[in-house]
Amino acid sequence: MRTSLRLSSLLLASSVAAGCLGAETDTDTLQATEQQATDPSFRVYNIVEAVLPAANYDGVAGNECLALVNPEYRLRKIIIVETAGADGSCALNAYTAGTAFSFTWGDTSVYQGSSGITAIRAALSDNDGAVHRLTGSITSEAAALANLQSFLTQSDAQQTSQLATFTANRVHSIYDFEGQEEVLAEAAYQAVRVTQPCENPGTPTLNAHVHNGFVYGYVASNTGSCHSGWFSTRHSYNRNWRLVGKYEYSE
């Protein structure tokens, strides 16, 4: 993900995959996302895309540092605005593209001022980022990111085995993704959906498997019965949507 959960990301813990006649349509995903978006204690894990040093970007008196980050659990990217110290110091200066940090919603406030938002987005060549002022602290996630990167170098069997031990959060193959990731998520969901007539075609699910705040991969699964025989299928993907494990059983 850009993993999305995005929950793009989140890359997140927010939705329900349901139904076997097509793409999921359950609205619980939207309700859960709203709850997380307003919970001040909810921690957002991010991979940094760009950081700009202290300057006057918004046209308001005083300098600020900016960071464009890609959160694990939501579709929209986030722009963090931090008021710079007299010497141009900012906590954001400790980060560069490709690094990671987290914060809680309670450590930010929504930026006010449409002209300032437009200028800030333009400075980062972004047109849709959710702009938030940093009012509290941010936490380095260097160790968590290193662990994630190490995971992706392991064998398919090792990745599949580890994914099964991580927290599984149901996601929606359409609403929780966009662009090419939406295409891949929907393909994974459809791959475990039964299309032939069955007395119990099952309920396909797509789960994001999360560890230390980051999405490590996804598992699409389904269980049901056809012609009086049980079937079970489970496909495991890493966060880059590479199929790393496949289990099929039928009677």
Secondary structure as UniProt FT lines:
FT   HELIX           28..38
FT   TURN            40..41
FT   STRAND          43..55
FT   STRAND          64..71
FT   STRAND          78..83
FT   TURN            86..87
FT   HELIX           91..94
FT   TURN            97..98
FT   STRAND          100..104
FT   HELIX           105..107
FT   STRAND          108..110
FT   HELIX           114..123
FT   TURN            124..125
FT   STRAND          130..134
FT   STRAND          139..140
FT   HELIX           142..151
FT   TURN            152..153
FT   HELIX           156..163
FT   TURN            164..165
FT   STRAND          167..170
FT   TURN            173..176
FT   HELIX           179..191
FT   STRAND          205..211
FT   TURN            212..213
FT   STRAND          214..226
FT   TURN            227..228
FT   STRAND          229..238
FT   TURN            239..240
FT   STRAND          243..250
//
